[in-house]
Amino acid sequence: MSLTLLTIVLMAATTYLTRIAGYLLLRDRVLSARTKAIMEAAPGCVLITIVAPHFVTTSPADLLALAISLLAAMRFSLLPVVVISVVATALLRHLL
């Protein structure tokens, strides 16, 4: 199994486990609004750990793709942002 595929599988598993763990551990409890917000943000935090290293890159393609991703994140929900980010990164790396 390639390292890239292994990374994708582990990220997917981590995201899934954060969702299912919250449900299994807290299903019989009444949660405050703040706790609910934290539980809903956990998968996004995993995604940020993937994106954050690109803040320190010197690659113009990656920096431009990061800017596009940040702008998309201000306007759209998570799924469109991920799609826009992946497409922008691929195109810019190919072109630059």
HUZI-V182410 format. One record per residue. PHI is phi in degrees with one decimal (NA if undefined). D_FIRST is the distance of its C-alpha to the first C-alpha in Angstrom with 1 decimal. Layout:
# HUZI-V182410
phi = [PHI | PHI]
d_first = [D_FIRST | D_FIRST]
This chain:
# HUZI-V182410
phi = [NA | -71.1 | -62.9 | -63.6 | -63.6 | -61.0 | -61.4 | -62.7 | -63.4 | -66.9 | -66.8 | -63.8 | -63.6 | -62.6 | -62.1 | -63.7 | -65.0 | -66.2 | -70.5 | -70.7 | -64.2 | -60.9 | -66.1 | -66.4 | -80.2 | -120.5 | -65.0 | -98.4 | -109.9 | -91.6 | -100.3 | -73.8 | -61.3 | -65.6 | -64.5 | -60.8 | -62.4 | -64.9 | -64.0 | -74.1 | -85.6 | -55.9 | -62.0 | -64.4 | -65.6 | -62.8 | -62.7 | -62.1 | -65.3 | -81.9 | -80.8 | -53.4 | -59.3 | -72.0 | -67.5 | -104.9 | -80.1 | -109.3 | -73.8 | -60.0 | -62.6 | -68.7 | -66.3 | -67.9 | -63.7 | -64.2 | -62.9 | -62.0 | -63.0 | -65.4 | -64.3 | -63.9 | -65.4 | -79.1 | -116.9 | -122.8 | -79.2 | -60.1 | -61.8 | -61.4 | -64.0 | -62.4 | -62.4 | -60.2 | -64.9 | -64.8 | -64.6 | -60.7 | -62.6 | -62.2 | -64.8 | -67.3 | -65.3 | -70.5 | -80.1 | -103.6]
d_first = [0.0 | 3.8 | 6.6 | 8.4 | 6.6 | 6.5 | 10.0 | 11.1 | 10.4 | 12.2 | 15.0 | 15.6 | 15.9 | 18.2 | 20.3 | 20.7 | 21.6 | 24.2 | 25.8 | 25.9 | 26.9 | 29.8 | 30.9 | 30.8 | 32.5 | 35.0 | 35.8 | 39.3 | 40.4 | 42.2 | 40.4 | 42.2 | 41.4 | 40.0 | 37.5 | 36.5 | 35.8 | 33.7 | 31.6 | 31.2 | 30.1 | 27.3 | 24.5 | 26.0 | 26.0 | 22.2 | 22.1 | 24.6 | 22.5 | 20.1 | 23.1 | 25.3 | 23.9 | 24.9 | 28.5 | 28.6 | 27.2 | 29.6 | 27.9 | 30.5 | 27.9 | 26.1 | 29.5 | 30.9 | 27.9 | 28.4 | 32.1 | 31.5 | 29.1 | 31.8 | 34.5 | 32.6 | 32.0 | 35.8 | 36.4 | 33.7 | 31.8 | 28.1 | 26.5 | 28.5 | 27.9 | 24.1 | 24.5 | 27.1 | 25.1 | 22.0 | 24.4 | 26.6 | 23.9 | 22.4 | 26.0 | 27.3 | 24.6 | 25.2 | 29.0 | 29.4]
